[in-house]
Amino acid sequence: MKIRVAGSAGFCYGVRRAVELAEKATARGPVYLLGHITHNDHVIRRLEDMGAATVSSPEEVPLGETVLIRAHGEPDSTFRALEARGCRVLDATCPNVTRIHDIVREAEARGRIPVIVGEADHPEILGILGCTARGRVVSSWDELEQIMKKEPEFSGLSLTFVSQTTAILSKWEKIVENTKKVCTNAEFFDTICNATSRRQSEALELAGQCDAMIVIGDQKSSNTRKLTQLCASRCPVVVQVEQGRGVDREQFGRIGTLGITAGASTPEWIIKEVSNKMSDEIMEIEQSFAEMLEESFKILNTGDRVTGTVAAITPTEVQVELGVKYPGTIPLSELSDDPDAKVEELAKVGEEIEAIVMLVSDRDCVVKLSKKRLDADKNWETVENAVENKDVLEGVITEENKGGLVASVKGIRVFIPASQSGKPRGVDLSEMVKTRVQLRITEVNSARRRVVGSIRAVAAEARAAAAAAIWDNIEVGKRYSGTVKSLTSYGAFVDIGGVDGMVHISELSWSRIKTPSEVVSVGDPIEVYVISFDPDKKKISLGVKDHSQEPWTVFTDKYAVGDVASVRIVKLMTFGAFAEIVPGVDGLIHISQLADHRVEKPEDVVREGDTVDAKITAIDEEHKKVSLSIRALLESDSVNEDEDPAEE
């Protein structure tokens, strides 16, 4: 006879955690177990032999004593009663059950009616109901359908569905499928424990491959009974036993392959007992199983690498089933070094996760883990190889210090000297904190765990590549979007994407300007076009002025002789003043035309920058010259005053 044991047989995460907390607590003094900590009398008796006492209500606990809440959880009223009695509470409620409590409370706060799918008299269900005043319990779609027939208004209410953690998945799926057809305002939370689903699916698969099945577990255990039902649907011979003494070897005398599974309340030592009872001929299998059990009790040390299965995710940590004596927890701060990383992208219930052991706490019965540190160790080799391979890596700037910046690259601290930041000297580097950057690793000191990097090197290479692309494709008239890089007295240097070009002051504006700063500033975006270029000397002449808007044409389209224009005085001469009519076109106001009286010097009546009204008295199309007169307007005003009939 061959024996096959389901991989998920035995204590689930929640039960193991509760039992281990009870064991630790009894070693320190009296402990009262509120209700059966697990549906297995053998486990209960063992704990009672260690000094624990089982009670059925808070009133049975002496004032001020220690009470352990089982994995099934308790109603809110129980916690209030224990608090009133001054009791020290060890809450071993399974994280999956705690999540259901939170969902139910939040749903009721939103005015919804919680519907719990499960066995109405199960302790877990009673605990959930204790978190809601309006909750309803159904065990199947048929039961829910009957409620809807008796209460037609029920299907139109706002319903929130959750499930007992040990419910059969197929029953839950049937309820969800049918409810969606008749309820327009229902929401569903699949709260079946992943370990339960995995245990059930493994049992079903094993039952279909074996001639007989043994299901180990207490008759009072809900999940054990469900395993028995599932196995019976696939296997002709299914026997449920509580321990080795309940196994009749003769019953399996002609069986070719025997499968063994166990409920979540069954400890490993009972599974081993049943396995040993079967046959001396399966010693090799027994030894393998014994090794598996021994593995569950192995001691972990700080620094060990472990692989486990994500059992639950809470607002503060990821809980991991390691298959050893204690469960593992990864604080969210130890999940990733990326501040923008999302927990749901890094860990999913039911999936495997690797981590490093930070601490084994016998007091708290937990193994504290870090995925972030494991990732850092794995990535150290990547960083070391990056020096030789000249790889470009990405990191996040985490801080600024006196010498430069610090970046986190794959969980490793990388120092970036200020000179390698890619920023000009004197710039405030604190603005780079929390930004993502690309850098090259320039130095690695493994002994000191010191890494130095350069952002500037990557930027320089990118700029060189961009410059090469520009020189390969440059041509006269081609337009670029650039950035003003620096200013001189004769123009502006513009970065067009890896190459600097020069815009002469005369090309910056049609208006008469004295310095480039009158029209542009360093850092300004600017549209330019190529006037000329010299690949050998690496020089490019750029322009900004829009030649489609030639100033003389703009002027002649807008003005004619006799028109009055608002002009700006741009230059004073001994013989008069030049004034800008439109950008790029100036007119001369002769000294004799500056006023209606004799003027010794132009600056006696106007200043550069003044805006005045002037009459266009002549336009020389051939030489593109314009004559202006302020005097003509003043004399016109004087004549008008003389002819004012109000004075007659």
Number of C-alpha atoms within 10 A of each C-alpha: 14 13 19 18 21 18 14 20 24 23 20 22 25 25 24 26 24 23 24 19 22 26 19 15 21 20 12 9 11 14 27 26 23 21 19 18 24 24 22 20 18 16 18 19 14 12 20 17 11 15 18 23 19 20 15 12 13 22 12 11 21 14 15 14 16 20 26 24 23 27 26 28 25 26 18 15 13 18 16 12 14 22 15 12 16 14 18 15 17 18 16 23 20 25 20 22 25 18 15 22 23 12 20 26 20 15 19 19 11 10 12 20 22 29 21 22 26 22 19 16 9 14 18 24 23 17 20 28 24 19 22 20 11 13 20 16 23 18 18 15 19 12 12 20 17 11 15 15 11 9 10 11 10 15 20 13 15 18 23 20 25 24 26 26 25 23 22 21 17 9 14 22 13 13 20 18 11 13 20 14 8 13 15 13 14 20 17 15 12 16 20 21 26 20 23 21 17 15 24 28 17 20 28 21 15 23 28 18 16 21 19 25 30 22 25 31 30 23 15 14 17 18 24 27 18 16 25 25 15 19 29 18 12 20 19 13 17 22 17 20 19 21 21 17 10 13 19 13 10 9 11 17 11 9 15 12 15 22 23 24 30 31 28 28 28 29 22 17 13 19 25 18 14 19 24 18 16 21 14 9 10 14 13 10 16 21 13 11 18 18 12 15 17 13 13 15 13 12 10 16 13 13 15 13 16 16 14 19 21 24 27 22 21 14 8 11 17 22 26 30 25 21 21 18 20 27 22 30 25 24 18 18 14 19 23 22 19 15 10 8 11 12 16 9 7 11 18 16 18 18 12 15 18 18 25 23 23 19 17 19 11 12 9 13 21 20 25 22 29 24 25 23 22 23 19 20 15 13 16 20 11 15 24 17 14 18 16 11 11 11 15 16 18 16 21 23 23 18 17 19 13 7 11 16 22 22 26 20 26 24 21 22 20 27 24 27 19 22 14 20 21 16 14 11 10 7 9 10 17 14 11 17 15 16 11 15 16 17 25 22 27 16 18 19 10 11 6 7 11 13 20 19 26 23 23 20 19 20 18 13 12 14 15 15 13 16 16 13 14 15 15 10 8 15 14 13 13 12 17 15 13 22 20 22 17 16 19 12 11 13 19 26 22 28 20 23 18 20 20 22 25 22 25 19 23 18 20 23 19 19 19 16 14 11 17 21 15 10 11 18 15 14 13 11 16 15 16 25 22 20 18 15 17 10 10 6 7 11 14 20 20 28 23 20 17 14 9 8 10 14 19 17 11 15 16 12 9 11 14 14 14 13 12 17 17 13 21 21 21 19 16 19 13 11 14 20 24 23 27 21 22 19 15 15 21 27 25 22 27 20 23 17 24 24 20 14 9 10 15 12 15 21 15 9 11 17 15 14 13 11 15 13 14 27 22 23 17 15 17 9 10 6 7 11 14 20 20 30 23 22 20 19 17 16 13 11 12 13 11 11 12 12 11 10 8 7 7 6
